[in-house]
Each structure stands twice: as C-alpha cells, then as structure tokens.
Amino acid sequence: MSSEDQNENEVNEDGPGVNGDLASWLYVLGGIPMMIIFFVVLFGVVGSCDSQNVMLHG
C-alpha cells in the first residue's frame, strides 16, 4: 500500500476543529457587537434626518 493510498483513507470524521486563538475571540466578542451598534446608529441617523427632511450630502 503506497503512501498516497494511505493519505486518501485518513479522513477527519470529526470535522474542523475549534479555532481558539486571540483574534477569533476578539472578533466574536468585540467585532460583531460593534458592527451591530454601528448599523443601529447609522440607521438611526438616517431615519432622524429623513424625518426632518435633511439631505445628507455625500
């Protein structure tokens, strides 16, 4: 049995592992809430400007 046949038979049936490095935790704990806050503030500003008929130039 060659090494190529042996590599084809070795399959990780557990799926991908958990990536527990610092960057992934900072993204989940900091990045996602910041994106939510950003979009809430953005749509809030656009909605308040729309209700006062203010044109945002850009």
C-alpha positions as CSV (number, residue, x, y, z in Angstrom):
1,M,0.0,0.0,0.0
2,S,1.5,3.3,-1.1
3,S,1.6,6.5,0.9
4,E,-0.9,8.1,-1.4
5,D,-3.5,5.3,-0.7
6,Q,-2.9,5.7,3.0
7,N,-3.4,9.5,2.9
8,E,-6.7,9.0,1.0
9,N,-8.0,6.6,3.6
10,E,-7.2,9.0,6.5
11,V,-10.3,11.2,6.8
12,N,-11.0,13.6,9.7
13,E,-14.6,12.5,10.6
14,D,-14.8,15.0,13.5
15,G,-14.9,18.0,11.1
16,P,-12.9,21.1,11.5
17,G,-11.5,21.9,15.0
18,V,-12.3,25.0,17.1
19,N,-10.0,27.9,16.3
20,G,-9.4,29.3,19.8
21,D,-6.8,32.0,19.1
22,L,-7.0,35.6,20.4
23,A,-8.0,37.2,17.1
24,S,-11.1,35.0,16.7
25,W,-12.3,35.7,20.2
26,L,-11.7,39.4,19.8
27,Y,-13.7,39.3,16.6
28,V,-16.6,37.5,18.2
29,L,-16.7,39.4,21.5
30,G,-15.8,42.8,20.1
31,G,-16.3,43.0,16.3
32,I,-19.8,41.6,16.0
33,P,-21.3,43.9,18.7
34,M,-19.5,46.9,17.3
35,M,-21.0,46.2,13.8
36,I,-24.5,45.9,15.3
37,I,-24.0,49.2,17.2
38,F,-22.7,50.8,14.0
39,F,-25.7,49.8,11.9
40,V,-28.2,50.8,14.6
41,V,-26.6,54.3,14.9
42,L,-26.3,54.6,11.1
43,F,-30.0,53.8,10.5
44,G,-31.0,55.9,13.5
45,V,-29.2,59.0,12.0
46,V,-30.6,58.3,8.5
47,G,-34.1,57.9,10.0
48,S,-33.9,61.1,12.0
49,C,-32.5,63.1,9.1
50,D,-35.3,61.7,6.9
51,S,-38.0,62.7,9.4
52,Q,-36.6,66.2,9.5
53,N,-36.2,66.3,5.6
54,V,-32.4,66.9,5.9
55,M,-30.4,65.9,2.9
56,L,-27.1,64.2,3.6
57,H,-24.6,65.2,1.0
58,G,-22.1,62.6,0.1
